[in-house]
């Protein structure tokens, strides 16, 4: 089972940028498709972006052109570059496998707060 630790969140003004990181344990990270998810207050988690083991990416329509997902298999790390942030991007951001393993666990997430 892969253990995941997210970091890099913070408080930014609208239009600002952040780089989120997800450190994964284990030796199988490079074989896994991964995703970034987010949960806003009162809402379920939603998929923001995904990346296959080969590096192919997909994005939710709401973040296309603003967010970029990337991975460094040598460092067992997943990244999410978030640019042109909007107040509606405020959420707790999580990484996990894609699709999510129903028997797996979630990390603590990293809070992104965007002020208008």
C-alpha positions as CSV (number, residue, x, y, z in Angstrom):
1,X,0.0,0.0,0.0
2,X,1.3,3.4,-0.9
3,X,1.6,6.1,1.8
4,X,1.0,9.6,0.7
5,X,2.0,13.0,2.2
6,X,0.8,16.2,0.6
7,X,2.4,19.6,1.1
8,X,2.7,23.0,-0.5
9,X,-0.6,24.6,0.2
10,X,-1.2,28.0,1.6
11,X,-3.0,31.3,1.5
12,X,-2.7,33.2,-1.8
13,X,-4.5,36.1,-3.5
14,X,-6.5,35.5,-6.6
15,X,-4.3,35.2,-9.6
16,X,-1.5,33.7,-7.5
17,X,0.3,30.4,-7.9
18,X,1.4,27.4,-5.7
19,X,3.2,24.2,-6.3
20,X,1.7,21.2,-4.5
21,X,3.8,18.1,-3.8
22,X,2.9,14.6,-2.9
23,X,5.6,12.3,-1.5
24,X,4.8,8.6,-2.0
25,X,6.4,5.7,-0.2
26,X,7.1,2.3,-1.8
27,X,8.7,1.1,-4.9
28,X,5.6,0.8,-7.1
29,X,4.9,4.5,-7.5
30,X,6.3,4.6,-11.0
31,X,3.8,1.9,-12.0
32,X,0.7,3.7,-10.8
33,X,-1.6,6.2,-12.4
34,X,-2.0,9.1,-10.0
35,X,-4.4,11.9,-9.4
36,X,-4.9,15.1,-7.6
37,X,-8.3,15.5,-5.9
38,X,-9.8,18.3,-3.9
39,X,-12.7,18.8,-1.5
40,X,-14.3,22.1,-0.9
41,X,-16.3,22.8,2.3
42,X,-19.5,20.7,2.3
43,X,-18.7,18.9,-1.0
44,X,-17.4,15.5,-2.0
45,X,-13.9,15.1,-3.3
46,X,-13.5,15.7,-7.0
47,X,-10.8,14.7,-9.4
48,X,-8.8,17.7,-10.5
49,X,-6.1,16.1,-12.7
50,X,-4.6,12.7,-13.4
51,X,-1.4,11.3,-14.9
52,X,-0.7,7.8,-16.1
53,X,2.5,5.9,-15.4
54,X,3.7,6.9,-18.9
55,X,3.0,10.6,-18.3
56,X,-0.3,11.2,-20.1
57,X,-2.4,13.8,-18.4
58,X,-6.1,14.8,-18.1
59,X,-7.7,17.7,-16.3
60,X,-11.1,18.7,-15.1
61,X,-12.6,21.4,-17.3
62,X,-12.6,23.9,-14.4
63,X,-8.7,23.8,-14.2
64,X,-7.6,23.3,-17.8
65,X,-5.0,25.7,-18.8
66,X,-4.3,26.7,-15.2
67,X,-3.1,23.6,-13.4
68,X,-0.4,21.2,-14.5
69,X,0.2,17.7,-13.1
70,X,3.6,16.2,-13.2
71,X,5.6,13.3,-11.7
72,X,9.1,12.5,-10.8
73,X,9.4,8.8,-10.5
74,X,13.0,8.9,-9.3
75,X,11.8,11.0,-6.3
76,X,8.5,9.1,-5.8
77,X,6.8,12.5,-6.0
78,X,3.7,13.9,-7.7
79,X,3.3,17.6,-8.3
80,X,0.5,20.0,-9.1
81,X,1.4,23.4,-10.3
82,X,-1.6,25.7,-9.8
83,X,-1.6,29.0,-11.5
84,X,-4.2,31.8,-12.0
85,X,-5.9,30.7,-8.8
86,X,-9.5,31.7,-8.2
87,X,-11.5,31.8,-4.9
88,X,-13.4,28.8,-6.1
89,X,-10.2,26.8,-6.1
90,X,-10.2,27.0,-2.3
91,X,-10.2,23.4,-1.0
92,X,-8.1,20.7,0.6
93,X,-6.1,19.1,-2.0
94,X,-5.2,15.4,-1.9
95,X,-3.2,13.0,-4.0
96,X,-4.1,9.4,-4.5
97,X,-4.0,6.6,-7.1
98,X,-6.2,7.0,-10.1
99,X,-8.7,5.5,-9.9
100,X,-8.8,5.5,-6.1
101,X,-8.3,2.1,-4.5
102,X,-11.4,1.6,-2.3
103,X,-9.2,-0.3,0.2
104,X,-6.5,2.3,0.3
105,X,-6.2,5.4,2.5
106,X,-6.0,9.1,2.1
107,X,-3.3,11.5,3.3
108,X,-4.0,14.5,5.4
109,X,-4.2,16.8,2.3
110,X,-2.9,20.3,2.0
111,X,-5.1,23.4,2.3
112,X,-5.3,25.9,-0.5
113,X,-7.1,29.1,0.3
114,X,-7.5,31.8,-2.3
115,X,-8.6,35.3,-1.3
116,X,-10.4,37.6,-3.6
